[in-house]
């Protein structure tokens, strides 16, 4: 849960320091500008708040690993929620309004996470899991989206090193795949999730495993 707080705080801080013009630049999410990604983070923060106040009496049906589903189809942009995010982001008009909303809701989500009982069972997406597992799962979400934020903004600080290491381990457990030791944690996350095509050397190191890429986590 501490890592949830550190990775989320780092992402919020990175967005807070963005100049207005960067909101119109592309992000690492195909078809999304930085402003669309930031709007998505607002929705993510709302989801965290909603989940942490949705207790469940049933036994857990998922943990931090099985919370995630895996496909091999990259998003087309046709999903209604993805399209809604783009329209919502455009409706803000001023980047400062979007920046303020993320700071407001995002800070509340961070406080709620810090106050949560790790053993509390919560319900989300027809799953029951502990708050600790839920927040642990979200470290992967924050880390991937932090990489998306900085994809075309090389001067913006990236995710904490411990979040990258944690997320690599999570991705390997979720997919049942061990990536070559020669890959950095960032390379594993970018190549493994289809955010970047593997180089020829990386494909050679992956061997037959290259044919399983990408792992689209949702």
C-alpha positions, 0 to 999 in steps of 0.5 A, spaced: 500 500 500 505 504 501 507 503 493 501 505 491 501 511 495 508 513 492 507 511 485 500 515 485 504 521 488 509 521 483 504 521 477 500 526 480 506 530 481 508 529 474 502 532 471 502 538 476 508 540 473 506 539 465 506 546 462 499 547 458 502 546 451 504 539 453 496 537 454 496 537 446 501 532 445 501 525 444 501 520 449 503 513 449 496 510 449 494 510 442 489 515 439 490 519 446 493 526 447 496 527 454 489 531 456 485 524 454 490 520 458 489 525 464 482 525 464 482 517 464 486 518 470 481 522 473 476 517 472 481 512 475 481 516 481 474 516 482 474 508 481 479 508 487 474 512 491 468 508 489 471 501 490 474 503 497 467 505 500 464 499 497 465 493 502 463 486 500 461 480 505 463 475 500 470 471 500 475 474 495 474 472 488 480 475 486 487 478 488 492 483 485 494 478 480 487 475 478 484 482 478 487 483 471 484 480 464 489 479 459 488 479 451 492 480 445 488 485 441 490 492 442 485 497 443 482 500 437 479 506 440 472 504 438 470 502 445 464 507 448 468 509 454 474 510 450 470 515 446 467 518 452 474 520 455 476 524 449 470 528 449 470 529 456 477 531 456 476 536 450 470 539 454 475 542 459 478 546 454 483 549 459 488 544 461 488 548 468 481 546 469 483 538 468 490 539 472 486 542 478 480 536 477 486 531 477 489 534 483 482 534 487 480 527 486 487 524 485 489 527 492 482 524 495 483 517 492 490 518 495 488 519 502 482 514 502 488 509 500 492 511 506 486 510 511 484 504 508 484 497 512 488 492 507 484 486 510 477 490 508 474 486 502 471 490 497 467 489 490 469 492 483 467 489 476 463 483 479 470 481 483 471 481 491 478 482 493 481 485 499 483 493 499 490 491 500 490 487 493 486 492 490 491 497 491 497 493 489 494 491 483 493 499 481 500 500 482 501 497 475 495 501 472 499 507 475 506 505 472 503 504 465 500 510 465 506 514 468 510 511 462 504 513 457 505 520 460 512 521 459 512 517 452 513 523 448 515 528 454 522 525 455 524 531 460 518 529 465 520 525 471 518 517 470 515 512 475 519 510 481 524 505 480 521 500 485 514 501 482 517 499 475 520 493 478 514 491 482 510 492 475 515 488 471 514 482 476 506 483 476 506 483 469 510 476 469 505 473 474 499 475 470 501 473 463 505 467 466 511 469 462 519 471 464 522 476 460 529 476 459 534 479 464 537 483 459 530 487 458 530 493 463 523 493 467 521 499 463 522 495 456 518 489 459 512 494 461 513 497 454 514 491 449 510 486 453 504 491 453 505 493 446 506 500 447 513 499 443 515 494 438 521 490 440 527 491 436 530 485 432 535 484 438 529 483 443 525 479 439 531 474 438 532 474 446 524 473 447 525 467 442 518 464 441 515 468 446 515 474 441 509 471 438 505 471 444 506 479 444 502 484 446 499 482 453 493 487 453 492 488 460 485 490 462 
